[in-house]
């Protein structure tokens, strides 16, 4: 039997880049843990300021300050649907290192590197306060501050590829790993490719709960059947299988 990397986890901190990442990339995993009585917190680095909005009643939010406010509300609803007990934004106390003024990490934006729009890379729209341009040591210190505040026993985030290569996802891997090392707690990465070495966790029985959480994100996606439809029309099966591995 494969080792259960969450066997001794009491309070797990998930570190994500934008509102909706926690559900798209790890919603089933979060719901799996909360159903077992594990306390789960979500630390979100940015507010998805540069995200596109589908045509419809929310389209006017794109590119406005109100989009970030709206996405904060979507994040609140999605986390509640997944059973998350605590959440915060990176740079805002208690997710801010002692002695530093509060700061706001912003969405770096991205561009697609392939015609199929499955692999992302850095774009040219990152502003000076963008997450991907921040010092990794500062990001790590802020993650560690929140993990300490929670008494987190495990930290979970992206692997080095960041899922599909978004620069903000990539920017969180090393600092999350550093924060866990400093605190002496396990760091677990969610593999970008499910069919890779690690602990496989399947959560098909939680599909309805994941869909409920995803439906919170009307400014970013649509749920049709068992698929997510993104702004650009890309269709993605709702993820119910995850591979997690120790990287601490």
SULDAUR-V331523 format. One record per residue. N is the residue number from 1. RES is the residue in one letter. PHI is phi in whole degrees, 0 to 359 (999 if undefined). PSI is psi in whole degrees, 0 to 359 (999 if undefined). OMEGA is omega as a letter, one per 30 degrees, with the letter a starting at -180 (* if undefined). Layout:
BEGIN
N/RES/PHI/PSI/OMEGA  N/RES/PHI/PSI/OMEGA
END
This chain:
BEGIN
1/X/999/135/a  2/X/293/149/l  3/X/296/137/l  4/X/270/105/a  5/X/292/345/l  6/X/256/12/a  7/X/302/322/a  8/X/255/12/a  9/X/280/125/l  10/X/253/321/l  11/X/224/113/a  12/X/251/129/l  13/X/256/120/l  14/X/263/129/l  15/X/251/119/a  16/X/229/164/a  17/X/272/316/a  18/X/222/157/l  19/X/303/133/a  20/X/102/336/l  21/X/298/322/a  22/X/298/328/a  23/X/271/315/l  24/X/298/314/a  25/X/270/331/a  26/X/218/17/a  27/X/303/315/l  28/X/295/324/l  29/X/293/317/l  30/X/299/312/a  31/X/297/324/l  32/X/301/316/a  33/X/289/316/a  34/X/294/329/l  35/X/292/338/l  36/X/270/2/l  37/X/90/8/l  38/X/281/137/l  39/X/281/127/a  40/X/238/132/l  41/X/241/151/l  42/X/238/127/l  43/X/251/118/a  44/X/252/129/a  45/X/280/321/a  46/X/229/178/l  47/X/253/15/l  48/X/65/38/a  49/X/300/331/a  50/X/263/8/a  51/X/292/150/l  52/X/277/156/a  53/X/240/134/l  54/X/296/155/l  55/X/303/145/a  56/X/137/198/a  57/X/294/340/a  58/X/260/359/a  59/X/301/329/a  60/X/292/347/l  61/X/286/337/a  62/X/300/130/l  63/X/78/7/l  64/X/249/158/l  65/X/299/334/a  66/X/293/338/l  67/X/297/316/l  68/X/298/319/l  69/X/297/317/a  70/X/296/318/a  71/X/290/333/l  72/X/299/318/l  73/X/295/321/l  74/X/297/319/l  75/X/298/318/l  76/X/302/314/a  77/X/293/318/a  78/X/295/316/l  79/X/297/321/l  80/X/297/320/a  81/X/295/331/a  82/X/271/353/l  83/X/87/17/l  84/X/292/136/a  85/X/261/343/a  86/X/206/150/l  87/X/205/159/a  88/X/202/167/l  89/X/253/136/l  90/X/302/135/l  91/X/93/347/l  92/X/252/126/a  93/X/308/138/g  94/X/273/10/l  95/X/264/47/l  96/X/219/132/a  97/X/297/144/a  98/X/302/139/l  99/X/88/356/l  100/X/251/142/l  101/X/291/148/l  102/X/305/141/l  103/X/223/163/a  104/X/242/112/l  105/X/280/134/a  106/X/245/160/l  107/X/301/130/a  108/X/277/346/a  109/X/73/177/a  110/X/194/175/l  111/X/219/153/l  112/X/279/139/a  113/X/259/354/a  114/X/224/157/a  115/X/295/332/a  116/X/281/353/a  117/X/56/55/l  118/X/239/345/a  119/X/236/123/a  120/X/252/163/l  121/X/207/178/a  122/X/300/139/l  123/X/260/203/a  124/X/239/20/a  125/X/250/7/a  126/X/292/131/l  127/X/267/169/a  128/X/303/334/a  129/X/265/13/a  130/X/295/146/a  131/X/303/317/a  132/X/292/344/l  133/X/260/356/a  134/X/285/154/l  135/X/293/127/l  136/X/305/325/l  137/X/295/324/l  138/X/291/317/l  139/X/300/314/a  140/X/299/319/a  141/X/295/322/l  142/X/291/320/l  143/X/297/316/a  144/X/297/323/l  145/X/298/316/a  146/X/288/321/l  147/X/298/321/l  148/X/294/317/l  149/X/303/320/a  150/X/282/334/a  151/X/73/38/a  152/X/298/138/l  153/X/259/348/l  154/X/208/143/l  155/X/243/134/a  156/X/235/135/l  157/X/204/196/a  158/X/288/163/l  159/X/277/185/a  160/X/296/336/l  161/X/277/343/l  162/X/70/33/l  163/X/83/283/l  164/X/232/15/l  165/X/95/4/l  166/X/303/132/a  167/X/302/329/l  168/X/288/325/l  169/X/295/313/a  170/X/300/321/a  171/X/293/343/a  172/X/266/344/a  173/X/298/299/a  174/X/297/316/l  175/X/298/323/l  176/X/296/318/l  177/X/295/319/l  178/X/296/315/a  179/X/301/316/l  180/X/297/319/l  181/X/296/316/l  182/X/299/321/a  183/X/274/349/l  184/X/73/33/l  185/X/241/158/l  186/X/296/143/l  187/X/248/124/l  188/X/245/133/l  189/X/252/143/l  190/X/270/120/a  191/X/296/136/l  192/X/295/328/l  193/X/250/117/a  194/X/299/321/a  195/X/276/67/a  196/X/216/167/a  197/X/301/144/l  198/X/142/185/l  199/X/276/121/l  200/X/270/128/l  201/X/237/118/a  202/X/254/133/a  203/X/227/45/a  204/X/298/332/a  205/X/291/348/a  206/X/257/11/a  207/X/304/316/a  208/X/297/322/l  209/X/293/320/l  210/X/295/317/l  211/X/298/322/l  212/X/298/316/l  213/X/295/316/a  214/X/298/327/a  215/X/294/348/l  216/X/291/339/a  217/X/260/57/a  218/X/295/338/l  219/X/279/358/a  220/X/230/334/a  221/X/198/174/l  222/X/229/150/l  223/X/253/121/l  224/X/232/111/a  225/X/63/233/l  226/X/257/26/a  227/X/236/155/l  228/X/258/134/l  229/X/250/117/a  230/X/276/173/a  231/X/303/320/a  232/X/281/3/a  233/X/93/356/l  234/X/294/138/l  235/X/253/138/a  236/X/222/127/l  237/X/301/140/l  238/X/296/127/a  239/X/283/126/l  240/X/233/3/l  241/X/236/138/a  242/X/222/144/l  243/X/243/124/a  244/X/240/140/l  245/X/218/153/l  246/X/284/131/l  247/X/227/18/a  248/X/277/999/*
END
